[in-house]
Amino acid sequence: MRGRCNRPVSHGDQEVAGTEKRNSETSKQLLEDELRNLQKLTQVGYELKVEWLPEIATGRDGRRLCEEVKGNTIAIYGKSPREGRELVRHGFIEWMLNQNTKPYRLLINKLITLFEEQQYERKERIVEALTRLL
C-alpha cells in the first residue's frame, strides 16, 4: 500500500533531503519511538518495523510517495521528523486495516490457483485428444 503526498516533486526537495540525511539517526529514533508508542497503545503490530528513507520516491503514476507499507515494514519517505511521525501513524493504521483484508486476499489467491490448475488440466486433455486425431 502506498501513501501519497499532496504536493508534486520539486528540485528543492533534493536539497532538503540531503540536509535531513545528516540527522537521520535522530530522525529514525523518533520514528521508532513513535512506532513503539503506537504498538503499546494498541497492543498489536509488534512485528512491524519502520525505515527512514528521506529521499524522493515516486509511485507508478509518477506522484511522490510519503510513506509505504511493504509487508511488515513502514517505509517513510518524508523529509522532516515531524512529518515522519505523522506518516508512521498513517502507515500503522494502514497496516492494521490490511490485516483485516488479509484472509480475503489469501482466499482469493487460493481460488485463482485452483482455477488455473483446473484450466491447465482441461487444456491438456484437449491437446491430448487433438494429438490422437492427428
Number of C-alpha atoms within 10 A of each C-alpha: 13 17 19 15 15 10 10 11 16 10 7 8 14 15 10 14 19 14 13 20 16 10 12 19 12 13 21 20 14 17 26 19 14 18 23 18 13 18 16 12 9 11 10 12 18 13 8 17 17 22 16 24 20 26 19 16 18 17 13 7 6 10 15 22 24 27 26 24 21 12 11 14 16 26 24 29 25 26 24 16 21 12 14 25 21 16 22 27 17 16 26 24 14 17 21 13 11 15 12 10 10 11 11 11 12 11 11 12 12 12 12 12 12 12 12 12 12 12 12 12 12 12 12 12 12 12 12 11 11 10 9 8 7 5
